[in-house]
């Protein structure tokens, strides 16, 4: 996939398509590991696997991520109160 590098504020950003993130089970705000492979001139981005007590169903986790994305403005407003 070919993506553009662009500036947002003081940061340089590479956008990732939503379907690619969904396939990896990653949502906006998730932690990722970024590695530079200078030998091969590559940037590698991997989801961070946090240890979780017990297991969480992937479909449920995806639904929660979608809910948060859909209602993010309302949730952020509530968090400020």
Secondary structure as UniProt FT lines:
FT   STRAND          5..8
FT   TURN            9..10
FT   STRAND          11..14
FT   HELIX           18..24
FT   TURN            28..29
FT   STRAND          32..37
FT   TURN            38..41
FT   STRAND          42..47
FT   HELIX           58..70
FT   HELIX           72..80
//
